[in-house]
Amino acid sequence: MNKLIATLIAGLFASAAFAQAPADTSSTPAVQTKAEAKAEKKAVKADAKADKKEAKADAKADKKETKAEVKAEKAEAKAHAKKVKAHADATEKKAGAQADVNATMGK
């Protein structure tokens, strides 16, 4: 009978120990939530900074590309003008030579 009572009392103490809730569980999720919010805010700030840096680099690259295109177009226009002038000079020479031939033949 003493063993039975001792077993029942031990069981009672054991069940009472397991039935207790951990101390202050309500603050732990709040702290985790606050930490998560802080980490998320930091990540958003870092993403925004990276996006800004990328946009700045894209704008710089676009500006450089546009500048190169303008330079190429200027060079092409200059070459075309030179070609047109050379053609005009050649046409003028040919016309002058033809006039000389006509003058010589007309005599």
N, CA, C and O atoms as CSV, one atom per row, in Angstrom:
chain,resi,resn,atom,element,x,y,z
A,1,MET,N,N,0.811,-1.180,0.000
A,1,MET,CA,C,0.000,0.000,0.000
A,1,MET,C,C,0.865,1.259,0.000
A,1,MET,O,O,0.519,2.234,-0.668
A,2,ASN,N,N,1.967,1.264,0.721
A,2,ASN,CA,C,2.864,2.420,0.748
A,2,ASN,C,C,3.461,2.677,-0.643
A,2,ASN,O,O,3.648,3.823,-1.051
A,3,LYS,N,N,3.756,1.579,-1.361
A,3,LYS,CA,C,4.312,1.726,-2.714
A,3,LYS,C,C,3.271,2.346,-3.651
A,3,LYS,O,O,3.601,3.169,-4.506
A,4,LEU,N,N,2.041,1.947,-3.480
A,4,LEU,CA,C,0.969,2.469,-4.313
A,4,LEU,C,C,0.769,3.967,-4.074
A,4,LEU,O,O,0.621,4.735,-5.025
A,5,ILE,N,N,0.766,4.367,-2.845
A,5,ILE,CA,C,0.605,5.777,-2.503
A,5,ILE,C,C,1.810,6.581,-3.004
A,5,ILE,O,O,1.643,7.685,-3.522
A,6,ALA,N,N,3.003,6.042,-2.854
A,6,ALA,CA,C,4.216,6.717,-3.320
A,6,ALA,C,C,4.192,6.877,-4.830
A,6,ALA,O,O,4.610,7.912,-5.349
A,7,THR,N,N,3.710,5.875,-5.537
A,7,THR,CA,C,3.621,5.941,-7.000
A,7,THR,C,C,2.597,6.984,-7.425
A,7,THR,O,O,2.831,7.745,-8.364
A,8,LEU,N,N,1.463,7.017,-6.734
A,8,LEU,CA,C,0.427,8.001,-7.060
A,8,LEU,C,C,0.923,9.436,-6.811
A,8,LEU,O,O,0.685,10.334,-7.618
A,9,ILE,N,N,1.606,9.629,-5.693
A,9,ILE,CA,C,2.133,10.959,-5.383
A,9,ILE,C,C,3.203,11.363,-6.388
A,9,ILE,O,O,3.234,12.520,-6.808
A,10,ALA,N,N,4.079,10.447,-6.785
A,10,ALA,CA,C,5.128,10.728,-7.774
A,10,ALA,C,C,4.492,11.077,-9.116
A,10,ALA,O,O,4.938,11.984,-9.819
A,11,GLY,N,N,3.432,10.330,-9.454
A,11,GLY,CA,C,2.709,10.617,-10.701
A,11,GLY,C,C,2.064,11.981,-10.678
A,11,GLY,O,O,2.059,12.694,-11.682
A,12,LEU,N,N,1.520,12.344,-9.535
A,12,LEU,CA,C,0.895,13.660,-9.385
A,12,LEU,C,C,1.905,14.781,-9.570
A,12,LEU,O,O,1.652,15.762,-10.269
A,13,PHE,N,N,3.061,14.614,-8.924
A,13,PHE,CA,C,4.106,15.636,-9.088
A,13,PHE,C,C,4.611,15.700,-10.530
A,13,PHE,O,O,4.863,16.786,-11.053
A,14,ALA,N,N,4.756,14.553,-11.165
A,14,ALA,CA,C,5.249,14.517,-12.548
A,14,ALA,C,C,4.253,15.197,-13.488
A,14,ALA,O,O,4.647,15.976,-14.356
A,15,SER,N,N,2.984,14.905,-13.317
A,15,SER,CA,C,1.982,15.518,-14.200
A,15,SER,C,C,1.877,17.020,-13.941
A,15,SER,O,O,1.633,17.795,-14.866
A,16,ALA,N,N,2.058,17.422,-12.711
A,16,ALA,CA,C,2.013,18.849,-12.389
A,16,ALA,C,C,3.187,19.580,-13.026
A,16,ALA,O,O,3.038,20.716,-13.475
A,17,ALA,N,N,4.341,18.948,-13.069
A,17,ALA,CA,C,5.529,19.571,-13.662
A,17,ALA,C,C,5.352,19.744,-15.168
A,17,ALA,O,O,5.747,20.769,-15.723
A,18,PHE,N,N,4.765,18.757,-15.828
A,18,PHE,CA,C,4.559,18.852,-17.271
A,18,PHE,C,C,3.396,19.760,-17.634
A,18,PHE,O,O,3.355,20.276,-18.751
A,19,ALA,N,N,2.480,19.967,-16.757
A,19,ALA,CA,C,1.301,20.786,-17.031
A,19,ALA,C,C,1.601,22.269,-16.958
A,19,ALA,O,O,0.824,23.075,-17.468
A,20,GLN,N,N,2.711,22.652,-16.335
A,20,GLN,CA,C,3.029,24.079,-16.225
A,20,GLN,C,C,3.436,24.643,-17.582
A,20,GLN,O,O,4.133,23.994,-18.362
A,21,ALA,N,N,2.993,25.843,-17.837
A,21,ALA,CA,C,3.337,26.525,-19.082
A,21,ALA,C,C,4.702,27.187,-18.913
A,21,ALA,O,O,5.074,27.564,-17.802
A,22,PRO,N,N,5.444,27.329,-19.999
A,22,PRO,CA,C,6.734,28.023,-19.901
A,22,PRO,C,C,6.518,29.475,-19.470
A,22,PRO,O,O,5.478,30.075,-19.741
A,23,ALA,N,N,7.504,30.004,-18.811
A,23,ALA,CA,C,7.393,31.361,-18.272
A,23,ALA,C,C,7.429,32.386,-19.391
A,23,ALA,O,O,8.325,32.344,-20.234
A,24,ASP,N,N,6.478,33.301,-19.416
A,24,ASP,CA,C,6.429,34.476,-20.293
A,24,ASP,C,C,6.600,34.132,-21.772
A,24,ASP,O,O,7.547,34.601,-22.403
A,25,THR,N,N,5.714,33.335,-22.328
A,25,THR,CA,C,5.776,32.999,-23.758
A,25,THR,C,C,5.219,34.104,-24.631
A,25,THR,O,O,5.459,34.115,-25.838
A,26,SER,N,N,4.489,35.022,-24.052
A,26,SER,CA,C,3.877,36.076,-24.860
A,26,SER,C,C,4.906,37.080,-25.379
A,26,SER,O,O,4.701,37.658,-26.446
A,27,SER,N,N,5.992,37.302,-24.665
A,27,SER,CA,C,6.979,38.286,-25.107
A,27,SER,C,C,7.883,37.730,-26.205
A,27,SER,O,O,8.403,38.502,-27.011
A,28,THR,N,N,8.081,36.446,-26.259
A,28,THR,CA,C,8.973,35.860,-27.248
A,28,THR,C,C,8.472,36.094,-28.676
A,28,THR,O,O,9.256,36.545,-29.512
A,29,PRO,N,N,7.205,35.811,-28.996
A,29,PRO,CA,C,6.763,36.090,-30.375
A,29,PRO,C,C,6.818,37.579,-30.708
A,29,PRO,O,O,7.107,37.940,-31.848
A,30,ALA,N,N,6.548,38.436,-29.747
A,30,ALA,CA,C,6.611,39.869,-30.011
A,30,ALA,C,C,8.036,40.293,-30.327
A,30,ALA,O,O,8.261,41.120,-31.211
A,31,VAL,N,N,8.988,39.734,-29.613
A,31,VAL,CA,C,10.390,40.060,-29.867
A,31,VAL,C,C,10.794,39.527,-31.241
A,31,VAL,O,O,11.495,40.205,-31.992
A,32,GLN,N,N,10.353,38.316,-31.566
A,32,GLN,CA,C,10.667,37.763,-32.878
A,32,GLN,C,C,10.025,38.606,-33.978
A,32,GLN,O,O,10.647,38.871,-35.007
A,33,THR,N,N,8.813,39.015,-33.762
A,33,THR,CA,C,8.120,39.825,-34.758
A,33,THR,C,C,8.833,41.166,-34.936
A,33,THR,O,O,9.005,41.644,-36.058
A,34,LYS,N,N,9.242,41.761,-33.829
A,34,LYS,CA,C,9.950,43.044,-33.898
A,34,LYS,C,C,11.283,42.859,-34.633
A,34,LYS,O,O,11.663,43.688,-35.459
A,35,ALA,N,N,11.982,41.774,-34.327
A,35,ALA,CA,C,13.258,41.506,-34.989
A,35,ALA,C,C,13.047,41.234,-36.476
A,35,ALA,O,O,13.823,41.682,-37.321
A,36,GLU,N,N,11.984,40.492,-36.779
A,36,GLU,CA,C,11.688,40.209,-38.184
A,36,GLU,C,C,11.342,41.494,-38.929
A,36,GLU,O,O,11.774,41.693,-40.064
A,37,ALA,N,N,10.574,42.350,-38.300
A,37,ALA,CA,C,10.204,43.626,-38.922
A,37,ALA,C,C,11.447,44.479,-39.164
A,37,ALA,O,O,11.579,45.120,-40.206
A,38,LYS,N,N,12.344,44.479,-38.199
A,38,LYS,CA,C,13.578,45.252,-38.337
A,38,LYS,C,C,14.426,44.694,-39.488
A,38,LYS,O,O,14.982,45.447,-40.287
A,39,ALA,N,N,14.512,43.353,-39.554
A,39,ALA,CA,C,15.290,42.723,-40.622
A,39,ALA,C,C,14.651,42.992,-41.981
A,39,ALA,O,O,15.349,43.234,-42.966
A,40,GLU,N,N,13.317,42.950,-42.029
A,40,GLU,CA,C,12.628,43.215,-43.291
A,40,GLU,C,C,12.830,44.661,-43.732
A,40,GLU,O,O,13.044,44.931,-44.913
A,41,LYS,N,N,12.761,45.580,-42.787
A,41,LYS,CA,C,12.980,46.994,-43.092
A,41,LYS,C,C,14.388,47.203,-43.646
A,41,LYS,O,O,14.599,47.956,-44.597
A,42,LYS,N,N,15.341,46.514,-43.024
A,42,LYS,CA,C,16.731,46.625,-43.465
A,42,LYS,C,C,16.880,46.066,-44.881
A,42,LYS,O,O,17.589,46.639,-45.708
A,43,ALA,N,N,16.205,44.934,-45.158
A,43,ALA,CA,C,16.274,44.323,-46.483
A,43,ALA,C,C,15.632,45.231,-47.531
A,43,ALA,O,O,16.161,45.372,-48.633
A,44,VAL,N,N,14.506,45.842,-47.200
A,44,VAL,CA,C,13.830,46.750,-48.130
A,44,VAL,C,C,14.717,47.957,-48.422
A,44,VAL,O,O,14.815,48.403,-49.565
A,45,LYS,N,N,15.354,48.474,-47.391
A,45,LYS,CA,C,16.244,49.623,-47.562
A,45,LYS,C,C,17.430,49.250,-48.459
A,45,LYS,O,O,17.838,50.029,-49.321
A,46,ALA,N,N,17.973,48.049,-48.243
A,46,ALA,CA,C,19.101,47.598,-49.063
A,46,ALA,C,C,18.660,47.403,-50.510
A,46,ALA,O,O,19.402,47.741,-51.432
A,47,ASP,N,N,17.447,46.854,-50.719
A,47,ASP,CA,C,16.931,46.671,-52.074
A,47,ASP,C,C,16.740,48.016,-52.773
A,47,ASP,O,O,17.079,48.172,-53.946
A,48,ALA,N,N,16.200,48.968,-52.049
A,48,ALA,CA,C,15.988,50.300,-52.626
A,48,ALA,C,C,17.318,50.934,-53.011
A,48,ALA,O,O,17.444,51.560,-54.063
A,49,LYS,N,N,18.295,50.763,-52.146
A,49,LYS,CA,C,19.625,51.322,-52.427
A,49,LYS,C,C,20.223,50.655,-53.665
A,49,LYS,O,O,20.813,51.324,-54.514
A,50,ALA,N,N,20.068,49.336,-53.762
A,50,ALA,CA,C,20.592,48.609,-54.918
A,50,ALA,C,C,19.870,49.021,-56.195
A,50,ALA,O,O,20.495,49.179,-57.244
A,51,ASP,N,N,18.537,49.198,-56.104
A,51,ASP,CA,C,17.772,49.632,-57.271
A,51,ASP,C,C,18.211,51.018,-57.735
A,51,ASP,O,O,18.339,51.275,-58.931
A,52,LYS,N,N,18.437,51.900,-56.772
A,52,LYS,CA,C,18.866,53.259,-57.100
A,52,LYS,C,C,20.234,53.226,-57.789
A,52,LYS,O,O,20.469,53.932,-58.769
A,53,LYS,N,N,21.122,52.396,-57.256
A,53,LYS,CA,C,22.464,52.281,-57.822
A,53,LYS,C,C,22.398,51.709,-59.242
A,53,LYS,O,O,23.117,52.156,-60.136
A,54,GLU,N,N,21.524,50.712,-59.436
A,54,GLU,CA,C,21.368,50.099,-60.749
A,54,GLU,C,C,20.778,51.094,-61.747
A,54,GLU,O,O,21.214,51.159,-62.897
A,55,ALA,N,N,19.793,51.861,-61.307
A,55,ALA,CA,C,19.176,52.860,-62.184
A,55,ALA,C,C,20.196,53.923,-62.584
A,55,ALA,O,O,20.221,54.371,-63.731
A,56,LYS,N,N,21.031,54.318,-61.634
A,56,LYS,CA,C,22.066,55.307,-61.917
A,56,LYS,C,C,23.065,54.754,-62.940
A,56,LYS,O,O,23.483,55.462,-63.857
A,57,ALA,N,N,23.439,53.485,-62.773
A,57,ALA,CA,C,24.376,52.860,-63.711
A,57,ALA,C,C,23.747,52.734,-65.097
A,57,ALA,O,O,24.417,52.950,-66.107
A,58,ASP,N,N,22.447,52.382,-65.146
A,58,ASP,CA,C,21.760,52.280,-66.429
A,58,ASP,C,C,21.702,53.634,-67.131
A,58,ASP,O,O,21.927,53.727,-68.338
A,59,ALA,N,N,21.400,54.677,-66.369
A,59,ALA,CA,C,21.335,56.017,-66.944
A,59,ALA,C,C,22.698,56.434,-67.487
A,59,ALA,O,O,22.796,57.040,-68.554
A,60,LYS,N,N,23.737,56.105,-66.746
A,60,LYS,CA,C,25.097,56.446,-67.181
A,60,LYS,C,C,25.446,55.694,-68.467
A,60,LYS,O,O,26.034,56.262,-69.387
A,61,ALA,N,N,25.075,54.404,-68.522
A,61,ALA,CA,C,25.351,53.602,-69.715
A,61,ALA,C,C,24.552,54.120,-70.913
A,61,ALA,O,O,25.068,54.179,-72.029
A,62,ASP,N,N,23.287,54.494,-70.676
A,62,ASP,CA,C,22.463,55.038,-71.758
A,62,ASP,C,C,23.046,56.335,-72.294
A,62,ASP,O,O,23.075,56.567,-73.503
A,63,LYS,N,N,23.511,57.179,-71.374
A,63,LYS,CA,C,24.100,58.456,-71.779
A,63,LYS,C,C,25.349,58.209,-72.626
A,63,LYS,O,O,25.562,58.862,-73.648
A,64,LYS,N,N,26.168,57.256,-72.184
A,64,LYS,CA,C,27.398,56.935,-72.904
A,64,LYS,C,C,27.073,56.376,-74.293
A,64,LYS,O,O,27.725,56.719,-75.280
A,65,GLU,N,N,26.058,55.512,-74.352
A,65,GLU,CA,C,25.654,54.922,-75.628
A,65,GLU,C,C,25.105,55.990,-76.581
A,65,GLU,O,O,25.416,55.984,-77.772
A,66,THR,N,N,24.300,56.894,-76.056
A,66,THR,CA,C,23.736,57.971,-76.865
A,66,THR,C,C,24.840,58.871,-77.398
A,66,THR,O,O,24.823,59.282,-78.558
A,67,LYS,N,N,25.799,59.167,-76.530
A,67,LYS,CA,C,26.930,60.007,-76.934
A,67,LYS,C,C,27.708,59.334,-78.067
A,67,LYS,O,O,28.113,59.994,-79.023
A,68,ALA,N,N,27.915,58.016,-77.955
A,68,ALA,CA,C,28.637,57.279,-78.992
A,68,ALA,C,C,27.852,57.273,-80.305
A,68,ALA,O,O,28.433,57.395,-81.384
A,69,GLU,N,N,26.518,57.128,-80.205
A,69,GLU,CA,C,25.684,57.141,-81.411
A,69,GLU,C,C,25.745,58.499,-82.103
A,69,GLU,O,O,25.840,58.570,-83.329
A,70,VAL,N,N,25.690,59.569,-81.326
A,70,VAL,CA,C,25.760,60.918,-81.892
A,70,VAL,C,C,27.106,61.126,-82.573
A,70,VAL,O,O,27.181,61.702,-83.658
A,71,LYS,N,N,28.162,60.654,-81.932
A,71,LYS,CA,C,29.506,60.792,-82.507
A,71,LYS,C,C,29.598,60.026,-83.831
A,71,LYS,O,O,30.173,60.519,-84.801
A,72,ALA,N,N,29.023,58.811,-83.861
A,72,ALA,CA,C,29.053,58.008,-85.082
A,72,ALA,C,C,28.236,58.673,-86.191
A,72,ALA,O,O,28.645,58.673,-87.352
A,73,GLU,N,N,27.086,59.237,-85.833
A,73,GLU,CA,C,26.254,59.921,-86.825
A,73,GLU,C,C,26.964,61.153,-87.382
A,73,GLU,O,O,26.884,61.432,-88.579
A,74,LYS,N,N,27.657,61.889,-86.514
A,74,LYS,CA,C,28.421,63.057,-86.977
A,74,LYS,C,C,29.503,62.630,-87.961
A,74,LYS,O,O,29.698,63.257,-89.003
A,75,ALA,N,N,30.208,61.546,-87.611
A,75,ALA,CA,C,31.277,61.065,-88.480
A,75,ALA,C,C,30.702,60.608,-89.820
A,75,ALA,O,O,31.296,60.847,-90.871
A,76,GLU,N,N,29.552,59.956,-89.774
A,76,GLU,CA,C,28.911,59.493,-91.010
A,76,GLU,C,C,28.465,60.682,-91.860
A,76,GLU,O,O,28.637,60.673,-93.079
A,77,ALA,N,N,27.895,61.700,-91.227
A,77,ALA,CA,C,27.461,62.895,-91.948
A,77,ALA,C,C,28.655,63.611,-92.574
A,77,ALA,O,O,28.584,64.094,-93.704
A,78,LYS,N,N,29.748,63.669,-91.824
A,78,LYS,CA,C,30.963,64.325,-92.332
A,78,LYS,C,C,31.508,63.565,-93.545
A,78,LYS,O,O,31.913,64.170,-94.538
A,79,ALA,N,N,31.512,62.241,-93.450
A,79,ALA,CA,C,32.009,61.424,-94.562
A,79,ALA,C,C,31.094,61.579,-95.780
A,79,ALA,O,O,31.566,61.640,-96.915
A,80,HIS,N,N,29.800,61.642,-95.537
A,80,HIS,CA,C,28.850,61.821,-96.644
A,80,HIS,C,C,29.054,63.182,-97.312
A,80,HIS,O,O,29.050,63.292,-98.538
A,81,ALA,N,N,29.231,64.209,-96.490
A,81,ALA,CA,C,29.456,65.551,-97.038
A,81,ALA,C,C,30.736,65.580,-97.869
A,81,ALA,O,O,30.786,66.211,-98.924
A,82,LYS,N,N,31.750,64.905,-97.391
A,82,LYS,CA,C,33.026,64.845,-98.116
A,82,LYS,C,C,32.836,64.127,-99.457
A,82,LYS,O,O,33.386,64.536,-100.479
A,83,LYS,N,N,32.051,63.058,-99.428
A,83,LYS,CA,C,31.793,62.290,-100.644
A,83,LYS,C,C,30.997,63.128,-101.651
A,83,LYS,O,O,31.283,63.108,-102.848
A,84,VAL,N,N,29.993,63.867,-101.154
A,84,VAL,CA,C,29.179,64.723,-102.025
A,84,VAL,C,C,30.044,65.822,-102.630
A,84,VAL,O,O,29.920,66.135,-103.815
A,85,LYS,N,N,30.921,66.407,-101.814
A,85,LYS,CA,C,31.802,67.467,-102.317
A,85,LYS,C,C,32.745,66.925,-103.385
A,85,LYS,O,O,32.982,67.564,-104.411
A,86,ALA,N,N,33.280,65.729,-103.122
A,86,ALA,CA,C,34.184,65.130,-104.102
A,86,ALA,C,C,33.441,64.851,-105.407
A,86,ALA,O,O,33.984,65.058,-106.492
A,87,HIS,N,N,32.209,64.384,-105.298
A,87,HIS,CA,C,31.419,64.113,-106.494
A,87,HIS,C,C,31.131,65.415,-107.251
A,87,HIS,O,O,31.209,65.466,-108.479
A,88,ALA,N,N,30.795,66.466,-106.491
A,88,ALA,CA,C,30.528,67.759,-107.130
A,88,ALA,C,C,31.778,68.289,-107.821
A,88,ALA,O,O,31.708,68.818,-108.930
A,89,ASP,N,N,32.922,68.144,-107.157
A,89,ASP,CA,C,34.188,68.596,-107.774
A,89,ASP,C,C,34.483,67.814,-109.050
A,89,ASP,O,O,34.909,68.380,-110.057
A,90,ALA,N,N,34.250,66.504,-108.990
A,90,ALA,CA,C,34.502,65.663,-110.162
A,90,ALA,C,C,33.553,66.035,-111.297
A,90,ALA,O,O,33.953,66.081,-112.460
A,91,THR,N,N,32.311,66.297,-110.956
A,91,THR,CA,C,31.331,66.693,-111.977
A,91,THR,C,C,31.725,68.032,-112.599
A,91,THR,O,O,31.612,68.231,-113.809
A,92,GLU,N,N,32.192,68.953,-111.738
A,92,GLU,CA,C,32.621,70.259,-112.226
A,92,GLU,C,C,33.834,70.128,-113.149
A,92,GLU,O,O,33.906,70.783,-114.188
A,93,LYS,N,N,34.773,69.285,-112.765
A,93,LYS,CA,C,35.955,69.060,-113.608
A,93,LYS,C,C,35.546,68.461,-114.942
A,93,LYS,O,O,36.037,68.862,-115.997
A,94,LYS,N,N,34.636,67.491,-114.879
A,94,LYS,CA,C,34.189,66.822,-116.095
A,94,LYS,C,C,33.479,67.820,-117.004
A,94,LYS,O,O,33.664,67.806,-118.221
A,95,ALA,N,N,32.663,68.689,-116.399
A,95,ALA,CA,C,31.963,69.700,-117.190
A,95,ALA,C,C,32.964,70.684,-117.809
A,95,ALA,O,O,32.809,71.102,-118.956
A,96,GLY,N,N,33.989,71.044,-117.035
A,96,GLY,CA,C,35.030,71.945,-117.559
A,96,GLY,C,C,35.796,71.294,-118.699
A,96,GLY,O,O,36.109,71.933,-119.704
A,97,ALA,N,N,36.092,70.021,-118.526
A,97,ALA,CA,C,36.812,69.308,-119.581
A,97,ALA,C,C,35.943,69.189,-120.823
A,97,ALA,O,O,36.430,69.323,-121.946
A,98,GLN,N,N,34.680,68.941,-120.621
A,98,GLN,CA,C,33.754,68.830,-121.750
A,98,GLN,C,C,33.640,70.170,-122.472
A,98,GLN,O,O,33.565,70.219,-123.700
A,99,ALA,N,N,33.628,71.245,-121.709
A,99,ALA,CA,C,33.569,72.591,-122.303
A,99,ALA,C,C,34.821,72.860,-123.123
A,99,ALA,O,O,34.747,73.455,-124.199
A,100,ASP,N,N,35.978,72.421,-122.615
A,100,ASP,CA,C,37.209,72.590,-123.362
A,100,ASP,C,C,37.187,71.786,-124.653
A,100,ASP,O,O,37.635,72.255,-125.699
A,101,VAL,N,N,36.653,70.557,-124.563
A,101,VAL,CA,C,36.552,69.721,-125.770
A,101,VAL,C,C,35.610,70.361,-126.763
A,101,VAL,O,O,35.899,70.401,-127.959
A,102,ASN,N,N,34.481,70.864,-126.280
A,102,ASN,CA,C,33.518,71.504,-127.163
A,102,ASN,C,C,34.115,72.756,-127.798
A,102,ASN,O,O,33.894,73.035,-128.977
A,103,ALA,N,N,34.866,73.495,-127.011
A,103,ALA,CA,C,35.499,74.698,-127.536
A,103,ALA,C,C,36.527,74.340,-128.599
A,103,ALA,O,O,36.632,75.007,-129.628
A,104,THR,N,N,37.273,73.294,-128.342
A,104,THR,CA,C,38.291,72.862,-129.289
A,104,THR,C,C,37.646,72.321,-130.554
A,104,THR,O,O,38.134,72.593,-131.651
A,105,MET,N,N,36.591,71.585,-130.436
A,105,MET,CA,C,35.915,70.991,-131.587
A,105,MET,C,C,35.166,72.074,-132.390
A,105,MET,O,O,35.010,71.964,-133.606
A,106,GLY,N,N,34.726,73.077,-131.711
A,106,GLY,CA,C,33.961,74.130,-132.367
A,106,GLY,C,C,34.831,75.020,-133.216
A,106,GLY,O,O,34.300,75.736,-134.065
A,107,LYS,N,N,36.096,75.019,-133.046
A,107,LYS,CA,C,36.968,75.906,-133.811
A,107,LYS,C,C,37.136,75.424,-135.173
A,107,LYS,O,O,37.842,76.048,-135.966
